[in-house]
Amino acid sequence: MYDKGRAWIELDIDNLKHNVNEFKRVLPKGCELMPAVKANAYGHGDVEIAKALNEMGVLYFCVATVFEGIKLRKSGIRGEILILGYTHLKNIYLIKDYDLTQTIINYEYASLINECGLNIKVHIKIDTGMHRLGEHFENITKIIRILSFKNIDVNGVFSHLCVSDSLDKNDIEFTKLQINHFNNIVKVLKENGYLNLKFHLQGSYGVLNYPDLKYDYVRVGIALYGVLSNKNDITVLDLTLKPVLSLKARVEVVRTLLKDEAIGYGLDFKAKKKSKIAVVSIGYADGISRRLSNKKGSVLIKGIKVPIIARICMDQLFIDVTNVEDVKRDDEVIFIGKSGNREISVADMACSIDTITNEVLSRLGERLERVYK
């Protein structure tokens, strides 16, 4: 048991390694993992996760911003680091300086980067139907023209599937349409002599629901960390994935609340009977959503599930421990993870506030200490 700290995250690197091996087991020959370690590796800690992945032989990563990429490079992370999002032209030199790879978000952006004269490495994003970033798949002439620019070194081409998490008939049809659009781009580029490009299309659900696709990389994100985006998601592949992250905090104070006494901001919670209340050392500044206030969320303490009561504060929150014996200062409180025979998953927490696990994890605060096992 971790014996210090107010609130912390425990990370099981053995579970991460297990998940890596599960994905490698089902990937087609020649396909490499390109883990998404953006947003602080979905709250897990980008540097330590990337270091662990490096040690497992993973040499391809994707992040959202140039500064996420720089952080990894400064920490000694080896391999290709692809910036998935927009980098301001005034910061393009950083792509070169830190040996990063920039995403080309459309033809105009490619032209402006080319004019910088830095000869940076890039992957071209293709819009196959999500309409977020990318040059539209129909603009094949522009895509080929990008490949001819002298001051950018195109190493890859990719797109993104926007409903691959769904097995609804219409969503499957749309995903197959996206796949066809992308495959057509691949075909045309190869016919035009671009034989050394790397192609990638799938994220976590792209692998889990369309495992027969054969590209050079898969950009696994949420599933690499052992969870799916939604609690009840069903996938074609049923991999045995193990959660990497647990979230814990400590009891600061235990106090008795008399009948009709109220606590917290707005005095939202009023005791219906004499109650035992614990103040816990974690709050919304640590990433615990205020939407879990007033019994919408639960925690585990001494193997017993108890409700979060009153309004969650910035640095503390309240739980009702009336039915738990011998609760005292420094006792562990489990927000995500196991206690005894009970478990609260990040999917449970996400379901309580009508969101996805990706959001819950990526909002976990920087001041939470990460403890790697």
N, C-alpha and C positions, 0 to 999 in steps of 0.2 A: 504494500500500500504506500502511495506517495505521502510523505509525512510533513510536507510544508506547502505553503501557498494558500491563497484565498479562494481561487477558482482556476481550474486548469483543464487542459485537454490531454488525454492519454492516447497515444498512437501506437498501434500494434504493427510493427514492420513485418513480422512474420505473416500476418494476414495480407498485407500489401503484396508480399512476395507470392503468396498463394494465389491472389487475384491475377497478378501478372502471368503466372504459369497457366492459369485457367484460360486466359485469353490466348496466350501463345499456342495452347493445345488445339484451338479451333481455327486459328488463322490459316489462310492458304499459304503454301510454300512461297517464300520470298517477301511476304508482307511483314512489315515491322510496326511495332507499337509506337505511336507518337502521342504520349500522354498529355492531356491538358492540365497544366499546372498553374493556370491563370487564377486570379482572385485568391492568391495565397494558397494555391493547390486546394481550392474549394474549402478553405478554412483550416486545412490540415498543416500548413506550413510549407511554403514552396521550396525553400532551400533544402531543408532536411529530407523532404519527400523526393526531390530531384536527385539529391546525393544518393539516397537509398536506391533509386531507380538506376542511376549510373552504375552503382556497384552490382546491380542485377544484369548489366549489359545493355540497358536502354540508352540510346544515343540520339533520340529525336524527341523534341518537346515543342509544345505550342503554348503561347501566352497571349494576353490581350493587348499589352502595351509595351512600348520600347523600354520603359523603366522597369517593368517586370523582368524583361529579358536581361537588362543590364545588371539587375540584382543577382540573377542566377550566374551570369558570367563572372562578376566580381567575387562570387562565392566558389568559383572553381568548377562550375558545371560544364561538362564536356559534351560535344555533339552539336547538332543543328538545333537552333531555337527560332521557331517561326512566330513572328508577330502577326496575330490574326486581325488586328484592328488598324485603325488609321494612325499614322504618325505624321505630325505637322512637318511641313517641308523644312522649317528651321531646325528640326531635330534629326533630319535624315542622315546627317553626318555620323550620328551615334550608331546607326545601323552598321556602317562601315567600321567605325572605331572598335565596336565590341563584337564584330563578326556575327551579326545577327542576320536574319532573313525577313524581309518585309513583304507583306501581302499587297498585291496590286488590286485596288478596290474598283478601278474602272480605267478606261482608256485615257481619259483626261489626266488622272493621277499618275499614270505611267509616263505620260509625256512630260509632266512637270518634274518627276523624279529623274527622268533621262536628262533633262536640261541641267540638273545639278552637277552632272559630269563625274560622279563618284564611283560608278561601276559597282553597285551593290547587288547582293543576291536577293532574288525575289521569287515568290510563287504567285501565279495569277489566279485570282478568285473568279469563278464563273457563276453568274446568277442563273440557276436552273428553275427558279419558280418561287423562291422565298422572298425575293425583292428587297433584300436588306443591303448587302454589299456584293460587288462583282460586276464584271462586264457581261451583258446579256448574251445568252448562248447563241442567239441568232446572229450576233455581230462577229461572225467568224473572221471576216477580213480584218477587223480591228484587233482581234485576239492574235492573229498571225503577225500583224504589224508590230504589236508589242514585243513579240519575240525577236524582231529585227533591230530593236533599239540598241545602240552601241554601248550605252552607259548603264544598262541593267543586265544582270546575268540571271536569266530565267532558269530555275532548277526544277520547278514543279507547277502543277495546275490542279486546282481543287474546287469543290463546291460543298454545299451543306444541305442535308435533308431535313426538312422542317416538320414533317409529321411521321417520321420513321418510328416514333414511340407508340403509334396507334396501329391496332390491327383491324380497325374499322374498314369496311370494304372500300369506301371512297378514298380514305387516306392511303390505303395500299395502292390504289390506282394512281393517285397523285405521286406517290413515292416512286412507283415504277416509271412514271412519265419523267420525273427528274433524273432517274438513273439513265433512261434512254437519251435524254438531252445531253447528259454528261458523256455517255459512251460515244455519242456522235462526235463530240469535241475531241475525245481521245483518238478516235478513228481518223478524223481529218488531220490532226496534228501529226500523227504517225505517217499518214500518206504523204504529208508534205516534208518528211525527212526528219522530224523532231523525235528521235528515237530514244534519247537519253533523259527525257523528262520523267519526273516522279508524279504519280497521280494518286489523289486521295479524296474520298467522298464520305466515308462513314464515321459517325461518332459512336457513342456507346450503344444506342438503340439501333444504329445502322448495322452494327455487328450482330447484336442479339436477335434482330428480326430479319436481317438479310445476310446471313452468314456465307452464302455462296458467291458473293461479289468478290472479285479479285483485283485489288489495286496494290499500290506500293506501301501505303501507310494506313493505319486506322487511328483516328484522333479520339481515343477513349478518354472519357471524363468521369462523370459521376459513378459509373459502374466500377471503374478501377478502384474506387475507394470503398467498394463493397455494398453499395446501396443503389436502388433505383430511384427515379424521380418521384414516383408516387407509390403509395403502399400497396395498391391492388393491381399494379401493372403486371400484365402477362406478356411473356416474350416467347418467340419461337425456340430460341436456345435457352435451356434451363441450366445455366452455369451455377456452380456452387461458389458463390461469392461471400466473403467474410468482411463485416464492417471493420474499418481500420480505426475509427475514432470513437472515443467515449468522452463525455463532458461531465465534469464534477465540480462541486463547490463545497464549502464548509458551513456548518451551523456556527453563527456568531453569538447569538443570544437565544435563550429559551425563557419565555415568560408566560404567565397565566393571564388569560383574558376572562374577565367576569361576564356573566350574562348581560347582554345589551351594551357592552363596551364595543367601541369601534376602533379600527386601526387604519393607518396608511393615508396617503393623499386622498382627499375627498371623503374620507371615512366611509369608503365603499363597503367594507366588510363589517358587519355587526354580529357579534357572537349570539347565537340562539340559546346557548348554555355555557357554563363554565368550560373554558377550552385551554388547551396548551398550544402555544404558537412558537414557531422557530423563525428567527430572522436568518436568512442565508446570504452568503457573501458573493452575490452575483446579481447583475441587473441588465437593463436594456443596453447600456454602454458596452457590455460584453457580448451582445448579440442575442439576448433572450427577448424575444418580441413581447411588447406590451399587450399584444392580442392574446397572450396566454394568461392574462390577469383574470381574477375573479372566477376561478375554478375551471377555466378553459384548458389549463395545462396541469400536468401532474409530474411528480418526481418520485424517486424511490429512496427510502431511508431504512436501513436495517432490514431490507428485503420486503418492505411494506410500501404500497403505493398510496401516496397522499396528495391532496390538491394544493395547487398554488392559490393563495387567497389574496384579496385586496388588489390594489394596483401595483404592478411591478415598478420599482424605482430605478434610477440610473445605476446604482451600485449595490442595491440589496433587493430582496423580495421576501415575502412571507409564505410559510407553509403551515398547514394545520396538522400537528403531530399529536393530537389528543389521544389517538388510539395506538400510539407507538410508545413502548416502554423505554425508560432510561435514556431519553435523548439529552445530549449534553453538548457543550461547546466543542468545536473541532470535529464533530461527527461528519462523515461524508454524506453528501446528498448527490444522487445520480440523476442527471437530466437526460443524458443519452448513454445507454449502456445497461449493464446487469448488476443486480444486487440480490443475492440469494438465488431463488428460483424465478425471479421476476425480471423482465426486461422492458425498457422503453427505447424504441428505435427512433432514429432521426425521422423516419417516415411517419411514426406515430405523432411526433411533435409537429411535423409539417401538416399532417391531416387535421390536427386540432385548430389550425389557423388558416386552413384552406389555401395552402401554397405547396410548393415542391421542395424536396430535400435540397436541391441545388441552392435555393435562396437561403434556407436555414443555415446550411454549412458555410456558405460564402460570406455570411454576415457575422460569423463568430469573430469577436474582437481581437485586436492585436495585443491587448494587455493580458489576455489569457495565456498563461505559460503553456508551452507544448512540451510534454514529457514523452520521449520516444523509448519504447520498450524493444 
